[in-house]
Amino acid sequence: MRETIEKVKEEIKKASISTVEQLEEYRLEFLSKKGKVPALFLDLKNVPGEMKKEMGQAINEVKKIAQERFDLAKGEVQEKDSKEKRDFVDPGLPNIPGKVGGRHPISIVRDKMIKIFERIGFNISHGPEIEDDWHNFTALNFPPDHPAREMQDTFFIGRDPDITLRTHTSSVQVRVMESEKPPIRTLSPGRVFRNEAISARAHCIFHQVEGLYINKGVSFVDLKQTLYHFAREFFGENTKIRLRPSFFPFTEPSAELDVSCPFCKGKGCKICKGTGWVEIGGAGMVDPRVLRNCNIDPDVYSGYAFGMGIERITMLKYQVNDIRLFFENDIRFLKQFQREL
Ligand code: DAH
Protein backbone atom coordinates (compact mmCIF):
# COMPACT_ATOMS: atom_id res chain seq x y z
CA MET A 1 0.00 0.00 0.00
CA ARG A 2 2.77 2.38 1.01
CA GLU A 3 4.42 1.76 -2.35
CA THR A 4 1.26 2.51 -4.26
CA ILE A 5 0.87 5.75 -2.35
CA GLU A 6 4.44 6.77 -3.15
CA LYS A 7 3.95 5.83 -6.78
CA VAL A 8 0.84 7.97 -7.13
CA LYS A 9 2.63 10.83 -5.36
CA GLU A 10 5.48 10.64 -7.86
CA GLU A 11 3.08 10.54 -10.79
CA ILE A 12 1.35 13.62 -9.47
CA LYS A 13 4.63 15.49 -9.23
CA LYS A 14 5.75 14.42 -12.70
CA ALA A 15 2.51 15.05 -14.56
CA SER A 16 2.97 17.77 -17.08
CA ILE A 17 0.15 20.31 -17.09
CA SER A 18 0.65 23.18 -19.46
CA THR A 19 -2.53 23.17 -21.53
CA VAL A 20 -6.25 23.17 -20.77
CA GLU A 21 -6.43 19.63 -22.15
CA GLN A 22 -3.62 18.35 -19.93
CA LEU A 23 -5.28 19.95 -16.94
CA GLU A 24 -8.45 18.02 -17.63
CA GLU A 25 -6.49 14.79 -18.17
CA TYR A 26 -4.79 15.34 -14.83
CA ARG A 27 -8.09 15.92 -13.10
CA LEU A 28 -9.57 12.72 -14.56
CA GLU A 29 -6.49 10.68 -13.75
CA PHE A 30 -6.08 11.75 -10.15
CA LEU A 31 -8.96 13.70 -8.70
CA SER A 32 -12.18 12.56 -10.37
CA LYS A 33 -14.37 9.95 -8.66
CA LYS A 34 -12.70 7.16 -10.60
CA GLY A 35 -9.25 8.75 -10.32
CA LYS A 36 -6.20 7.41 -8.58
CA VAL A 37 -6.53 9.40 -5.35
CA PRO A 38 -10.09 8.27 -4.54
CA ALA A 39 -8.92 4.74 -5.48
CA LEU A 40 -6.34 4.93 -2.68
CA PHE A 41 -9.09 5.72 -0.21
CA LEU A 42 -11.00 2.64 -1.43
CA ASP A 43 -7.89 0.53 -0.94
CA LEU A 44 -7.74 1.66 2.68
CA LYS A 45 -10.42 -0.97 3.42
CA ASN A 46 -7.86 -3.71 2.82
CA VAL A 47 -5.27 -2.23 5.14
CA PRO A 48 -4.91 -3.97 8.52
CA GLY A 49 -6.44 -2.06 11.46
CA GLU A 50 -3.22 -0.90 13.16
CA MET A 51 -1.91 0.57 9.88
CA LYS A 52 -5.17 2.34 8.91
CA LYS A 53 -4.44 5.59 10.72
CA GLU A 54 -0.96 5.98 9.28
CA MET A 55 -2.03 5.03 5.75
CA GLY A 56 -5.05 7.27 5.99
CA GLN A 57 -2.85 10.22 6.87
CA ALA A 58 -0.48 9.40 4.00
CA ILE A 59 -3.35 9.24 1.52
CA ASN A 60 -4.75 12.52 2.81
CA GLU A 61 -1.32 14.02 2.27
CA VAL A 62 -1.34 12.79 -1.35
CA LYS A 63 -4.82 14.18 -1.86
CA LYS A 64 -3.69 17.55 -0.60
CA ILE A 65 -0.65 17.56 -2.90
CA ALA A 66 -2.80 16.49 -5.85
CA GLN A 67 -5.31 19.27 -5.19
CA GLU A 68 -2.65 21.93 -4.69
CA ARG A 69 -0.90 20.94 -7.89
CA PHE A 70 -4.25 21.14 -9.68
CA ASP A 71 -5.13 24.57 -8.30
CA LEU A 72 -1.74 26.03 -9.14
CA ALA A 73 -1.68 24.59 -12.65
CA LYS A 74 -5.25 25.74 -13.25
CA GLY A 75 -4.31 29.36 -12.51
CA GLU A 76 -1.31 29.20 -14.81
CA VAL A 77 -3.06 27.46 -17.66
CA GLN A 78 -6.01 29.82 -17.59
CA GLU A 79 -3.80 32.87 -17.67
CA LYS A 80 -1.79 31.49 -20.57
CA ASP A 81 -4.93 30.53 -22.42
CA SER A 82 -6.58 33.95 -22.12
CA LYS A 83 -3.35 35.67 -23.19
CA GLU A 84 -3.20 33.47 -26.26
CA LYS A 85 -6.79 34.31 -27.06
CA ARG A 86 -6.07 38.00 -26.61
CA ASP A 87 -3.01 37.86 -28.85
CA PHE A 88 -4.68 35.79 -31.49
CA VAL A 89 -4.89 37.48 -34.84
CA ASP A 90 -7.28 36.16 -37.42
CA PRO A 91 -6.00 37.39 -40.77
CA GLY A 92 -9.31 36.44 -42.35
CA LEU A 93 -11.33 39.02 -40.41
CA PRO A 94 -12.44 42.16 -42.27
CA ASN A 95 -10.34 45.25 -41.63
CA ILE A 96 -11.50 47.61 -38.86
CA PRO A 97 -11.29 51.04 -40.46
CA GLY A 98 -8.99 53.35 -38.51
CA LYS A 99 -10.20 56.76 -37.37
CA VAL A 100 -9.15 59.44 -39.80
CA GLY A 101 -9.21 63.15 -39.17
CA GLY A 102 -11.67 65.39 -40.96
CA ARG A 103 -11.03 68.52 -42.93
CA HIS A 104 -11.70 71.92 -41.43
CA PRO A 105 -14.95 73.54 -42.64
CA ILE A 106 -13.01 76.59 -43.83
CA SER A 107 -10.80 74.37 -46.00
CA ILE A 108 -13.84 72.53 -47.31
CA VAL A 109 -15.61 75.75 -48.34
CA ARG A 110 -12.43 77.33 -49.70
CA ASP A 111 -11.90 74.31 -51.97
CA LYS A 112 -15.52 74.33 -53.10
CA MET A 113 -15.16 77.98 -54.06
CA ILE A 114 -11.87 77.32 -55.86
CA LYS A 115 -13.43 74.49 -57.87
CA ILE A 116 -16.29 76.69 -59.03
CA PHE A 117 -13.95 79.41 -60.26
CA GLU A 118 -11.39 77.00 -61.72
CA ARG A 119 -14.09 75.56 -63.95
CA ILE A 120 -14.57 78.98 -65.55
CA GLY A 121 -10.89 79.55 -66.19
CA PHE A 122 -9.49 81.13 -63.01
CA ASN A 123 -6.07 80.04 -61.79
CA ILE A 124 -4.93 80.23 -58.17
CA SER A 125 -2.35 82.65 -56.82
CA HIS A 126 -0.94 83.23 -53.39
CA GLY A 127 0.85 86.10 -51.67
CA PRO A 128 2.61 86.65 -48.36
CA GLU A 129 0.67 87.16 -45.14
CA ILE A 130 3.24 89.73 -44.01
CA GLU A 131 2.82 92.58 -46.49
CA ASP A 132 4.26 96.00 -47.12
CA ASP A 133 2.20 99.16 -47.26
CA TRP A 134 2.49 99.36 -51.06
CA HIS A 135 0.79 96.02 -51.78
CA ASN A 136 -1.78 96.20 -48.99
CA PHE A 137 -2.74 99.88 -49.35
CA THR A 138 -0.88 102.33 -51.58
CA ALA A 139 -0.98 100.44 -54.89
CA LEU A 140 -4.66 99.79 -54.20
CA ASN A 141 -5.26 103.53 -54.21
CA PHE A 142 -5.53 104.09 -50.48
CA PRO A 143 -4.06 107.61 -50.18
CA PRO A 144 -1.82 108.22 -47.13
CA ASP A 145 -3.90 109.22 -44.10
CA HIS A 146 -7.09 108.34 -45.93
CA PRO A 147 -9.82 107.21 -43.53
CA ALA A 148 -10.31 104.07 -45.62
CA ARG A 149 -7.09 102.76 -44.06
CA GLU A 150 -8.79 102.95 -40.73
CA MET A 151 -11.71 100.88 -42.01
CA GLN A 152 -9.28 98.00 -41.79
CA ASP A 153 -7.57 98.14 -38.40
CA THR A 154 -4.09 97.00 -39.15
CA PHE A 155 -1.60 94.88 -37.24
CA PHE A 156 1.94 96.15 -37.70
CA ILE A 157 5.04 94.00 -37.46
CA GLY A 158 7.26 95.66 -34.89
CA ARG A 159 7.55 99.44 -35.12
CA ASP A 160 7.93 99.68 -38.86
CA PRO A 161 4.73 101.28 -40.21
CA ASP A 162 5.61 99.90 -43.65
CA ILE A 163 5.32 96.22 -42.67
CA THR A 164 1.88 94.87 -41.80
CA LEU A 165 -0.10 91.68 -41.60
CA ARG A 166 -2.25 91.88 -44.72
CA THR A 167 -5.74 93.13 -43.98
CA HIS A 168 -7.20 91.65 -47.16
CA THR A 169 -6.23 89.34 -50.02
CA SER A 170 -6.60 92.27 -52.45
CA SER A 171 -2.83 92.65 -51.90
CA VAL A 172 -2.36 89.52 -54.00
CA GLN A 173 -4.03 91.11 -57.04
CA VAL A 174 -1.36 93.83 -56.97
CA ARG A 175 1.40 91.20 -56.92
CA VAL A 176 -0.16 89.27 -59.78
CA MET A 177 -0.70 92.41 -61.93
CA GLU A 178 2.89 93.50 -61.28
CA SER A 179 4.34 90.20 -62.38
CA GLU A 180 2.02 89.02 -65.16
CA LYS A 181 0.69 90.42 -68.41
CA PRO A 182 -3.04 90.45 -69.16
CA PRO A 183 -5.17 88.53 -69.74
CA ILE A 184 -5.20 87.73 -66.03
CA ARG A 185 -7.90 85.60 -64.45
CA THR A 186 -6.92 84.61 -60.95
CA LEU A 187 -8.35 83.66 -57.59
CA SER A 188 -6.42 84.29 -54.36
CA PRO A 189 -7.62 82.49 -51.27
CA GLY A 190 -5.88 83.23 -48.00
CA ARG A 191 -5.74 84.28 -44.40
CA VAL A 192 -6.09 87.93 -43.40
CA PHE A 193 -5.67 89.83 -40.13
CA ARG A 194 -7.41 92.79 -38.57
CA ASN A 195 -6.98 94.39 -35.20
CA GLU A 196 -10.58 93.89 -34.16
CA ALA A 197 -12.26 92.88 -30.94
CA ILE A 198 -13.21 89.20 -31.12
CA SER A 199 -16.95 88.52 -30.95
CA ALA A 200 -19.49 86.07 -32.37
CA ARG A 201 -19.52 88.03 -35.63
CA ALA A 202 -15.91 89.25 -35.97
CA HIS A 203 -12.45 87.81 -35.49
CA CYS A 204 -8.94 89.21 -35.80
CA ILE A 205 -8.03 86.35 -38.14
CA PHE A 206 -10.23 85.24 -41.00
CA HIS A 207 -10.08 84.09 -44.62
CA GLN A 208 -10.95 85.72 -47.90
CA VAL A 209 -11.10 84.77 -51.53
CA GLU A 210 -10.09 87.51 -53.94
CA GLY A 211 -10.96 87.35 -57.63
CA LEU A 212 -9.42 89.37 -60.46
CA TYR A 213 -10.04 89.45 -64.19
CA ILE A 214 -8.10 91.82 -66.47
CA ASN A 215 -8.47 91.82 -70.23
CA LYS A 216 -9.45 94.05 -73.13
CA GLY A 217 -13.07 95.13 -72.93
CA VAL A 218 -14.01 93.65 -69.53
CA SER A 219 -17.22 95.25 -68.31
CA PHE A 220 -19.50 95.29 -65.27
CA VAL A 221 -21.70 92.77 -67.07
CA ASP A 222 -18.88 90.22 -66.93
CA LEU A 223 -18.50 90.85 -63.20
CA LYS A 224 -22.19 90.50 -62.50
CA GLN A 225 -22.52 87.31 -64.53
CA THR A 226 -19.49 85.72 -62.86
CA LEU A 227 -20.81 86.49 -59.38
CA TYR A 228 -24.26 85.24 -60.35
CA HIS A 229 -22.71 82.02 -61.63
CA PHE A 230 -20.80 81.56 -58.39
CA ALA A 231 -23.85 82.24 -56.19
CA ARG A 232 -25.96 79.68 -58.04
CA GLU A 233 -23.24 77.05 -58.07
CA PHE A 234 -22.51 77.49 -54.39
CA PHE A 235 -25.92 78.19 -52.81
CA GLY A 236 -28.21 76.51 -55.34
CA GLU A 237 -29.66 77.35 -58.71
CA ASN A 238 -32.56 79.49 -57.52
CA THR A 239 -30.21 81.90 -55.74
CA LYS A 240 -30.44 85.54 -56.80
CA ILE A 241 -27.81 88.22 -56.40
CA ARG A 242 -28.00 91.94 -55.73
CA LEU A 243 -25.25 94.54 -56.16
CA ARG A 244 -25.55 97.59 -53.93
CA PRO A 245 -23.52 100.74 -54.70
CA SER A 246 -20.62 101.07 -52.29
CA PHE A 247 -17.09 102.40 -52.00
CA PHE A 248 -13.66 100.78 -52.12
CA PRO A 249 -10.56 102.82 -53.01
CA PHE A 250 -9.43 100.21 -55.54
CA THR A 251 -12.63 99.85 -57.57
CA GLU A 252 -14.82 102.28 -59.46
CA PRO A 253 -17.72 101.73 -59.51
CA SER A 254 -17.83 99.60 -56.37
CA ALA A 255 -20.58 97.39 -55.08
CA GLU A 256 -21.49 95.24 -52.16
CA LEU A 257 -22.60 91.74 -53.12
CA ASP A 258 -25.73 90.23 -51.57
CA VAL A 259 -27.27 86.83 -52.24
CA SER A 260 -30.89 85.92 -51.60
CA CYS A 261 -31.05 84.42 -48.12
CA PRO A 262 -30.26 80.69 -48.43
CA PHE A 263 -32.52 79.89 -45.45
CA CYS A 264 -35.80 81.61 -46.21
CA LYS A 265 -35.15 81.84 -49.98
CA GLY A 266 -35.67 85.57 -49.82
CA LYS A 267 -38.90 85.63 -47.81
CA GLY A 268 -37.30 87.21 -44.75
CA CYS A 269 -36.10 85.43 -41.58
CA LYS A 270 -33.92 85.89 -38.51
CA ILE A 271 -30.68 85.20 -40.41
CA CYS A 272 -31.31 87.91 -43.02
CA LYS A 273 -33.01 90.15 -40.45
CA GLY A 274 -36.20 90.09 -42.45
CA THR A 275 -34.64 91.60 -45.59
CA GLY A 276 -34.39 88.42 -47.68
CA TRP A 277 -30.75 89.27 -48.54
CA VAL A 278 -27.37 88.52 -46.97
CA GLU A 279 -24.08 90.18 -47.80
CA ILE A 280 -21.17 87.95 -48.84
CA GLY A 281 -18.53 90.35 -50.20
CA GLY A 282 -17.48 93.37 -52.19
CA ALA A 283 -16.75 93.87 -55.87
CA GLY A 284 -16.19 96.44 -58.58
CA MET A 285 -14.31 97.50 -61.70
CA VAL A 286 -10.58 97.85 -61.00
CA ASP A 287 -9.80 101.56 -60.64
CA PRO A 288 -7.62 102.83 -63.55
CA ARG A 289 -5.17 104.19 -60.96
CA VAL A 290 -4.63 100.67 -59.61
CA LEU A 291 -3.96 99.37 -63.12
CA ARG A 292 -1.48 102.18 -63.71
CA ASN A 293 0.23 101.48 -60.33
CA CYS A 294 0.80 97.96 -61.57
CA ASN A 295 2.07 98.99 -65.01
CA ILE A 296 -1.06 97.99 -66.88
CA ASP A 297 -2.38 100.55 -69.38
CA PRO A 298 -5.97 101.43 -68.42
CA ASP A 299 -6.60 102.75 -71.94
CA VAL A 300 -6.09 99.23 -73.29
CA TYR A 301 -7.23 97.02 -70.45
CA SER A 302 -10.02 96.98 -67.93
CA GLY A 303 -10.92 94.51 -65.25
CA TYR A 304 -13.12 93.55 -62.38
CA ALA A 305 -12.27 92.36 -58.87
CA PHE A 306 -14.22 90.88 -56.02
CA GLY A 307 -13.52 89.74 -52.49
CA MET A 308 -15.53 87.42 -50.27
CA GLY A 309 -15.16 86.24 -46.67
CA ILE A 310 -14.88 82.46 -46.35
CA GLU A 311 -16.03 82.39 -42.71
CA ARG A 312 -19.09 84.43 -43.59
CA ILE A 313 -20.00 82.14 -46.47
CA THR A 314 -19.38 79.03 -44.36
CA MET A 315 -21.59 80.42 -41.60
CA LEU A 316 -24.39 80.98 -44.08
CA LYS A 317 -24.02 77.62 -45.76
CA TYR A 318 -23.93 75.57 -42.54
CA GLN A 319 -25.89 77.81 -40.15
CA VAL A 320 -22.95 78.46 -37.84
CA ASN A 321 -23.84 81.33 -35.51
CA ASP A 322 -20.46 82.11 -33.94
CA ILE A 323 -17.27 82.78 -35.94
CA ARG A 324 -15.11 81.85 -32.93
CA LEU A 325 -16.07 78.18 -33.39
CA PHE A 326 -13.80 78.01 -36.44
CA PHE A 327 -10.74 78.77 -34.33
CA GLU A 328 -11.40 76.76 -31.19
CA ASN A 329 -10.72 73.35 -32.75
CA ASP A 330 -13.41 71.69 -30.68
CA ILE A 331 -13.58 68.23 -32.16
CA ARG A 332 -17.37 68.03 -31.57
CA PHE A 333 -17.86 71.05 -33.82
CA LEU A 334 -15.38 69.97 -36.49
CA LYS A 335 -16.70 66.40 -36.68
CA GLN A 336 -20.00 67.64 -38.07
CA PHE A 337 -18.34 68.56 -41.36
CA GLN A 338 -16.60 65.22 -41.96
CA ARG A 339 -19.16 63.86 -44.35
CA GLU A 340 -18.54 66.92 -46.51
CA LEU A 341 -15.12 65.58 -47.47
N1 DAH B 1 -10.77 93.93 -49.90
C1 DAH B 1 -12.14 94.14 -49.52
C2 DAH B 1 -12.29 93.91 -48.02
O1 DAH B 1 -11.47 93.26 -47.46
C3 DAH B 1 -13.05 93.21 -50.27
C4 DAH B 1 -13.11 93.60 -51.70
C5 DAH B 1 -14.06 94.50 -52.11
C6 DAH B 1 -12.22 93.06 -52.61
C7 DAH B 1 -14.16 94.87 -53.43
C8 DAH B 1 -12.31 93.44 -53.95
C9 DAH B 1 -13.30 94.34 -54.34
O2 DAH B 1 -11.50 92.97 -54.87
O3 DAH B 1 -13.37 94.67 -55.64
O4 DAH B 1 -13.21 94.38 -47.44
Boltz pocket constraint, residues with backbone or C-beta under 6 A from the ligand:
constraints:
  - pocket:
      binder: B
      contacts: [[A, 167], [A, 168], [A, 169], [A, 170], [A, 210], [A, 211], [A, 248], [A, 251], [A, 255], [A, 281], [A, 282], [A, 283], [A, 284], [A, 285], [A, 304], [A, 305], [A, 306], [A, 307], [A, 308]]
      max_distance: 6.0
